[in-house]
């Protein structure tokens, strides 16, 4: 997939925080495109939650990311809580996006 979109970021974050949040968006992309190790995703998500502890802000950023990329953070997170060691999501083009 050609990525012609911008990651949702908060420009009040430090440079390192932006890098860490981008790592989460990259892990979500990998889950849909090639598969991502469960530990890699969970570590990126844990760091994301340190930066964005508010559930409402997490949902807002996740919605923005889904809107521009078609990839769903919550679906990957839910899959990461299974017994699988590799998270591989179905293609976002194989399902209807209802938003």
Helices and strands as residue ranges (DSSP letters): H 15-33, E 36-37, H 38-51, H 55-69, H 73-80, E 86-87, G 92-94
